[in-house]
């Protein structure tokens, strides 16, 4: 049942654990996530949760709770030790073709259309489940207000200033979290997924942030 519990200044609206379901990454495993629906989470508390393996979409904070299976490993880059490879440097140079803007997350028709084009491509290429988001669900998952929330938007000025990529991130004093990235499939040649991460490491380095959190690595999954 839903209940509101105050822990310091954080409001925990709900705590739940999913029923086991087939794992999306390992065929012979069952998976489940632990969720906390919370608001008023300040950047320091978010940073502490990232250190403990939590991720977030909007007010939904989650982490694996799969019992004996420990294959999902929380992953972060140590910024001071990061040196991009040759292919990563090449991908980063491709951003020279684009205009990059950073600000708070925004919601508009252009972003929704871009998200749907990107996700439809993934559904066809990687057999993803359909993932249509309306404006309300985009707000709840990717545009929910948070003091740490950042958006990096990529524009192609050679094509009339068209939006071609959006990265959602969180910034705290000691952590930069790469939450989600979607882009126009027509620009796949630019290796934007790689370039976006390299850019975020550069941003973290310029701001003295020691770690960039990437999510989970499942070693046994290609």
Beta strands, then each sheet from edge to edge (+ up, - down):
strand 1: 5-7
strand 2: 10-17
strand 3: 21-22
strand 4: 30-31
strand 5: 33-39
strand 6: 55-57
strand 7: 60-64
strand 8: 72-78
strand 9: 99-103
strand 10: 149-156
strand 11: 162-171
strand 12: 175-183
strand 13: 211-218
sheet 1: 1+ 2- 5+ 7- 6+
sheet 2: 3+ 4-
sheet 3: 8+ 13- 12- 11+ 10- 9+
end
